[in-house]
Amino acid sequence: MSKGLLILFGTFVVIGVIHFISMKMVRISEAKKLHYRKVFWYLYAALLILTAVVNLVEGGILHWSFLTQFLLGLTILILNFLGKMEAKNSESR
């Protein structure tokens, strides 16, 4: 029971921190938002690639799910580098 409550409160804290950060992001300039998005996608792609490589090396066998995860991370990394991950501005029509 105490483990369940600890997980519940931990989840509430994590969601609260995410909400607080997202509310702070509303007030910053569009240039900074673009920079933060780029950094987020780079870190996300690196995390996907790293976990896929660790799982592939640890298992010692080429498993399709880890290979797919690696390719997805590599695709995100390349698209972000080429500038294809940027959101289009809907107000410029």
HELIX and SHEET records of a PDB file:
HELIX    1   1 SER A    2  VAL A   26  1                                  25    
HELIX    2   2 GLU A   30  GLY A   59  1                                  30    
HELIX    3   3 TRP A   64  LEU A   82  1                                  19    
HELIX    4   4 SER A   90  SER A   92  5                                   3    
END                                                                             
